[in-house]
Amino acid sequence: MACECHATEEAAEQQILDIVEAHKNRPGPLIPILDEVQASLGWLPKSAIITIARSLGVPVADIYGVASFYSFFRLVPPGKTKIQVCMGTACYVRGSQQLLDALERKLKIKAGETTPDRQFTLESVRCVGACSLAPVIVTGEDCHAGMTSAKIDKMLKPYMQEEPAAAKRG
Amino acid sequence: MGLTDIEAKQTKLTAVDRSHVLICAGAACVASGAMEMEALMKAKISELGLTCEVSVFDTGCVGTCDLGPVVVVYPEGTFYVKVKPKDAEEIVTEHLLKGRVVERLLSRTPEEHTVPTIAEHPFFAKQQRIALRNLGVINPEDIQEYVALGGYSALAKALTMTQDEVIQMVLDSGLRGRGGAGFPTGRKWAFAKEVEADQKYVIINGDEGDPGAFMDRSILEGDPHSVIEGLAIAAYCIGATQGYAYVRAEYPLAIKRLQIAIDQAREFGLLGAGIFDKLDFDIEIRKGAGAFVCGEETALMHSIEGLRGEPRPKPPFPAVSGLWGKPTIINNVETLASVPVIVEHGPDWYSAFGTETSKGTKVFALAGNINNTGLIEVPFGTTLRDVVFEIGGGIPRGKAFKAAQTGGPSGGCIPASMLDISLDYESLQKAGSIVGSGGLIIMDEDTCMVDVARFFLEFTVDESCGQCTPCREGVKRMLEILTRITEGKGELADISKLEMLAGGISKTSLCQLGITAPNPVQSTLRYFRDEYIAHVVDKQCPAKVCRALIQYDIVPEHCTGCTLCAKHCPTNAIHGELKGVHTIDQEACIKCGECLARCRTDAVIKV
């Protein structure tokens, strides 16, 4: 088992090194590198940041400084399904705060957190650009228009069904 | 390669098709199921063997977002709205096969008259689409359609002129930066042209961060070539050979379409070495990583360089020392999309639109509490009243117009008493707001202006880069005061404290984010001071929004005892028997509003 883990870790490291190598010689490579590493790992673990720092020859703190500055980069692993409540102005004036509150109560986590079973990550986001459908919630790739708290259960249902399987794996 | 060669290279002559079906692939239409509908439509078309006479493709945001998904069938321009997947088949069998318009899917005016074609739709009547000229008209993934409508001929024309002549043209047109600051575009270019350097850069600013603004996204998604052409003209004028397109990572479709457009332009010799035998220029896309402050040009350049997106003091201006210390100009997407038209039609044509000092047109993203939400482009000088009531169709559910918020977190609110204000740079500034990037959020009587101000400050506190103290600490203090006020714990002195802090922050912050951060508070204090007073003195929220100042009650006469509210109350604060009148235990109530949302008999009210 340990062996297998080690092998995946090595594979991940090699993947990071390949990404760094591909971008190294272009001007301003760091953000495209972080972007690709996150795309392949789902987030930016500490080990990945250290690997990037070493292969670029810059201090870890510099990389961390950049990664923590931009909200796009995740320094904690996300849940399986991302729930984004749009808090753009149009959604806000149509009641998105109530939706966020309802989801926080329902999932028992705060915005920005992940449920302990790693099923859901709840986020409040700034404008997804679907202002005419306000208020809007995005789950995974799906955009739910004209949301009300009464529609939340129905919206979550397809994702909730996977729960038993996830529990078994755990 | 010359333009005629490019036209000759067009393999697919569009005239061959009998009908063109354009499906709006803007965010709102996609979210309403446009893609499923398109798939069904394509399946039916191929089933009936119509594929060689009818072509179906995605187009950029048509603008009528509340009517989505929308479908336009050319050559007639038949305008179908709210087309559900189940309607796809009927459009194919009726319209495309038999030539019969599907009446029930046409748009209707408030007087219930059908609107057969897009050109006749009242939403477009007062608009002047220049930056949005090709949205909803062409297939953004096909350069040949852009070229067929005169695309890249402005670049060809510019390259036959001297750099100074083109810059003069842009100067004469009166075009000003559409990203927010409103700086004359031609002047920016002239500065950068004058600086001697071995390398210069041009950048597309597609880091559209204002919540409620989606015009840059729509242009990049719907007409990416116009932006590339505009940037190439800018590059020629200042002598740059490398361009960057900085686009938000949150806009994957815009990035994809822009990349397709860049690749196609390279293939056609419109990017790369020897463009029209005169210009060497190429573009690379860089993704923004989710920091609002990166819309500020010095922060944006730091981000491209791979650093934290922190702004730096100006001067030196980017035109002198920008990306990697080289002269750089940064133009907004909408600004660049307007450039080819100006070069093509001349500055006089463009400056005929607008007011004395605000020339041309501006795209606004109309949203909030308004009937027709969407993307509109009007000449500067159009009144807010025309936009809200003529184009926007007024306020839903018979509510009263309360305010229009312009310019996002850097802007302000325009009250109902100023509905006749002319939308232009100067008038809005005089009113304490800004044009900004063009977000226009309409608020009705149910909106609390103190809460709106608090909302914007929460945004700015979140997005402050943290470098300078006035913005990092000052705005946070203002947010604390506002939060206190909305919680009913404010006092009169808080209002003067807010004003004092606002003045200090806008005088001493490093960049525009901090300088303009107090604007939403200052403008709401200016026009809605009585609401602040009501919160502070009477401990009341007139719009019944601020949770600490309201309570939920059940009107016994309306309550049927259906138990729906009690069932969904998260704190079990509602008691009552089935078919009996329910009551709310105010001690246990957390004022989440769930009962109000669930009640079907209007028995739950806010007091």
Interface residues (C-beta under 8 A of the other chain):
Chain A: P27 G28 P29 L30 I31 P32 L34 D35 G65 V66 F69 Y70 S71 F72 F73 M87 G88 T89 A90 Y92 V93 R94 Q98 D101 A102 R105 V125 R126 C127 V128 G129 A130 C131 S132 L133 A134 V136 C143 H144 A145 T148 S149 A150
Chain B: A27 A28 V30 A31 S32 C65 D66 G68 G209 D210 P211 G212 A213 F214 R217 A249 E250 Y251 R286 K287 G288 A289 G290 A291 F292 S303 I304 E305 G306 L307 R308 G309 E310 W324 A365 A367 G368 N369 T373 G374 Q405 G408 G439 I441 M443 T447 V452 F455 F456 F459 C465 H568 P570 C592 G593 E594 A597 R598
